[in-house]
Amino acid sequence: MKGLKNFFSSAKQFLAVDIPAELKKVSWPNKDAVYSSTKAVIVSTVVLSLYISFFDAIFKYLLEFTAK
């Protein structure tokens, strides 16, 4: 029972004190940095999906051609 009480005491300390203290130390990005990063992720995702789709179409054509 003492171990369980110690666990909840430690969890309370962690959630109520440690997490807010660490979040105050974080250097949060500004709006422009978030916008720029989001744009880079979206563009790279679109480019990669087009790249994969291109090679998928080529392999599909080659498989259909060799299966005939």
N, CA, C and O of each residue as an XYZ file, in Angstrom:
272
protein
N       0.824     -1.195      0.000
C       0.000      0.000      0.000
C       0.867      1.257      0.000
O       0.511      2.275     -0.594
N       2.005      1.165      0.676
C       2.891      2.322      0.744
C       3.477      2.639     -0.633
O       3.673      3.804     -0.980
N       3.754      1.588     -1.417
C       4.295      1.794     -2.757
C       3.296      2.485     -3.663
O       3.675      3.333     -4.471
N       2.025      2.136     -3.539
C       0.978      2.750     -4.346
C       0.816      4.220     -3.976
O       0.628      5.069     -4.848
N       0.889      4.513     -2.695
C       0.776      5.893     -2.227
C       1.965      6.714     -2.736
O       1.805      7.866     -3.138
N       3.140      6.119     -2.715
C       4.332      6.792     -3.213
C       4.225      7.039     -4.723
O       4.667      8.075     -5.218
N       3.639      6.082     -5.447
C       3.448      6.239     -6.889
C       2.552      7.437     -7.186
O       2.890      8.268     -8.029
N       1.420      7.532     -6.505
C       0.496      8.635     -6.757
C       1.089      9.971     -6.328
O       0.811     10.997     -6.949
N       1.889      9.972     -5.295
C       2.558     11.192     -4.864
C       3.561     11.648     -5.929
O       3.647     12.834     -6.247
N       4.302     10.707     -6.463
C       5.266     11.037     -7.520
C       4.556     11.500     -8.787
O       5.013     12.432     -9.449
N       3.446     10.859     -9.126
C       2.686     11.242    -10.314
C       2.124     12.652    -10.146
O       2.143     13.444    -11.088
N       1.632     12.964     -8.965
C       1.087     14.298     -8.697
C       2.189     15.341     -8.831
O       1.974     16.392     -9.433
N       3.353     15.068     -8.283
C       4.502     15.979     -8.384
C       4.873     16.187     -9.847
O       5.117     17.314    -10.280
N       4.914     15.109    -10.595
C       5.296     15.173    -12.003
C       4.300     16.002    -12.808
O       4.692     16.870    -13.588
N       3.004     15.727    -12.616
C       1.975     16.408    -13.404
C       1.759     17.853    -12.985
O       1.515     18.710    -13.835
N       1.845     18.140    -11.694
C       1.516     19.473    -11.206
C       2.705     20.431    -11.195
O       2.519     21.642    -11.309
N       3.913     19.911    -11.060
C       5.066     20.796    -10.897
C       6.076     20.642    -12.038
O       6.469     21.631    -12.658
N       6.488     19.426    -12.310
C       7.576     19.205    -13.259
C       7.207     19.558    -14.700
O       7.989     20.204    -15.398
N       6.036     19.143    -15.143
C       5.635     19.418    -16.522
C       5.484     20.920    -16.776
O       6.045     21.415    -17.754
N       4.753     21.665    -15.942
C       4.678     23.114    -16.195
C       6.036     23.812    -16.152
O       6.268     24.754    -16.910
N       6.925     23.366    -15.284
C       8.264     23.965    -15.215
C       9.025     23.717    -16.506
O       9.701     24.618    -17.002
N       8.931     22.526    -17.054
C       9.622     22.222    -18.302
C       9.008     22.969    -19.485
O       9.725     23.406    -20.384
N       7.677     23.116    -19.484
C       7.024     23.830    -20.583
C       7.400     25.308    -20.598
O       7.392     25.927    -21.662
N       7.724     25.881    -19.461
C       8.169     27.277    -19.414
C       9.557     27.441    -20.021
O       9.908     28.534    -20.466
N      10.348     26.380    -20.047
C      11.705     26.431    -20.598
C      11.726     26.275    -22.119
O      12.738     26.563    -22.758
N      10.625     25.823    -22.693
C      10.581     25.530    -24.127
C      10.629     26.831    -24.922
O       9.968     27.811    -24.579
N      11.415     26.818    -25.977
C      11.460     27.954    -26.900
C      10.450     27.679    -28.014
O      10.738     26.939    -28.955
N       9.275     28.275    -27.899
C       8.211     28.022    -28.857
C       8.457     28.806    -30.137
O       8.905     29.951    -30.078
N       8.173     28.208    -31.303
C       8.384     28.917    -32.568
C       7.328     30.005    -32.773
O       6.218     29.927    -32.247
N       7.707     31.016    -33.550
C       6.727     32.063    -33.848
C       5.839     31.626    -35.016
O       6.031     30.553    -35.590
N       4.882     32.461    -35.351
C       3.897     32.119    -36.371
C       4.545     31.891    -37.737
O       4.154     30.976    -38.461
N       5.520     32.705    -38.090
C       6.180     32.559    -39.390
C       6.959     31.250    -39.492
O       6.968     30.613    -40.546
N       7.604     30.852    -38.419
C       8.356     29.591    -38.431
C       7.412     28.396    -38.583
O       7.715     27.448    -39.307
N       6.279     28.444    -37.903
C       5.291     27.360    -38.012
C       4.737     27.304    -39.433
O       4.594     26.226    -40.008
N       4.428     28.466    -39.990
C       3.900     28.528    -41.357
C       4.911     27.978    -42.355
O       4.559     27.199    -43.241
N       6.151     28.381    -42.210
C       7.200     27.932    -43.118
C       7.419     26.421    -43.015
O       7.546     25.742    -44.034
N       7.460     25.909    -41.823
C       7.651     24.458    -41.628
C       6.471     23.669    -42.174
O       6.653     22.620    -42.792
N       5.268     24.170    -41.948
C       4.071     23.490    -42.452
C       4.080     23.455    -43.974
O       3.753     22.437    -44.585
N       4.458     24.574    -44.575
C       4.515     24.635    -46.037
C       5.559     23.655    -46.578
O       5.320     23.000    -47.592
N       6.688     23.550    -45.928
C       7.728     22.619    -46.369
C       7.257     21.170    -46.269
O       7.546     20.361    -47.150
N       6.541     20.845    -45.212
C       6.030     19.481    -45.040
C       4.992     19.156    -46.109
O       5.006     18.065    -46.678
N       4.101     20.092    -46.382
C       3.056     19.848    -47.384
C       3.672     19.689    -48.775
O       3.301     18.781    -49.519
N       4.606     20.565    -49.125
C       5.241     20.482    -50.444
C       6.024     19.183    -50.590
O       5.932     18.518    -51.622
N       6.789     18.819    -49.575
C       7.563     17.583    -49.675
C       6.658     16.354    -49.730
O       6.990     15.376    -50.399
N       5.538     16.391    -49.046
C       4.586     15.277    -49.100
C       3.984     15.138    -50.498
O       3.850     14.027    -51.011
N       3.629     16.246    -51.102
C       3.065     16.207    -52.450
C       4.109     15.710    -53.450
O       3.800     14.878    -54.303
N       5.334     16.208    -53.354
C       6.388     15.781    -54.273
C       6.669     14.287    -54.119
O       6.792     13.574    -55.115
N       6.768     13.820    -52.895
C       7.030     12.399    -52.664
C       5.873     11.531    -53.162
O       6.105     10.457    -53.718
N       4.644     11.979    -52.971
C       3.504     11.186    -53.450
C       3.476     11.138    -54.976
O       3.123     10.110    -55.554
N       3.839     12.223    -55.627
C       3.916     12.202    -57.093
C       5.033     11.279    -57.576
O       4.864     10.560    -58.560
N       6.155     11.299    -56.895
C       7.285     10.424    -57.221
C       6.880      8.952    -57.097
O       7.148      8.152    -57.993
N       6.244      8.607    -55.999
C       5.810      7.218    -55.781
C       4.742      6.822    -56.791
O       4.766      5.704    -57.306
N       3.807      7.721    -57.083
C       2.750      7.425    -58.055
C       3.325      7.198    -59.453
O       2.858      6.327    -60.187
N       4.337      7.983    -59.816
C       4.974      7.836    -61.120
C       5.592      6.451    -61.274
O       5.362      5.767    -62.271
N       6.376      6.044    -60.281
C       7.018      4.736    -60.375
C       6.006      3.599    -60.232
O       6.204      2.526    -60.800
N       4.943      3.815    -59.493
C       3.894      2.807    -59.388
C       3.241      2.589    -60.752
O       2.986      1.450    -61.145
N       2.975      3.666    -61.465
C       2.369      3.545    -62.793
C       3.312      2.830    -63.763
O       2.872      2.007    -64.566
N       4.602      3.142    -63.690
C       5.577      2.478    -64.562
C       5.630      0.985    -64.266
O       5.581      0.170    -65.188
N       5.731      0.620    -62.995
C       5.790     -0.805    -62.641
C       4.498     -1.530    -62.993
O       4.526     -2.694    -63.392
N       3.368     -0.849    -62.847
C       2.090     -1.459    -63.220
C       2.077     -1.742    -64.722
O       1.669     -2.821    -65.152
N       2.524     -0.771    -65.515
C       2.567     -0.961    -66.966
C       3.512     -2.104    -67.335
O       3.178     -2.938    -68.177
N       4.690     -2.147    -66.709
C       5.647     -3.198    -67.018
C       5.111     -4.577    -66.626
O       5.309     -5.543    -67.362
N       4.450     -4.679    -65.505
C       3.881     -5.967    -65.093
C       2.765     -6.410    -66.023
O       2.663     -7.589    -66.363
N       1.922     -5.461    -66.435
C       0.838     -5.815    -67.360
C       1.423     -6.197    -68.725
O       0.916     -7.107    -69.382
N       2.462     -5.522    -69.145
C       3.083     -5.819    -70.438
C       3.746     -7.185    -70.434
O       3.649     -7.927    -71.411
N       4.425     -7.524    -69.331
C       5.100     -8.826    -69.275
C       4.126     -9.965    -68.995
O       4.441    -11.120    -69.285
N       2.977     -9.679    -68.453
C       2.010    -10.737    -68.151
C       1.250    -11.176    -69.414
O       0.656    -12.254    -69.427
N       1.263    -10.381    -70.436
C       0.535    -10.728    -71.665
C       1.262    -11.751    -72.481
O       0.782    -12.148    -73.542
